């Protein structure tokens, strides 16, 4: 799938998938939301507003109130791709969220998952 297709995907389609991935492994929607809020700077109302507006994934990240500066410390692989090797900052941010949700689903505690 190309980058533009990923950016055009609706948040209302992707958000439930992120929550379901975490919940299948015994984690909660609240923990998933905490990861999203940590990365993007949205508060609960802001996240709900973006879902209500039915924005696409690209817009969701471009309109993020304040990306956590520590997001660039997240490394590793997701879908066979090294996060730190991704050149496009928007795609890298999307893959960082994927990685964080994967780690959450694998049981990593929030306090260890989200760098200061």
Beta strands, then each sheet from edge to edge (+ up, - down):
strand 1: 77-78
strand 2: 81-82
sheet 1: 1+ 2-
end
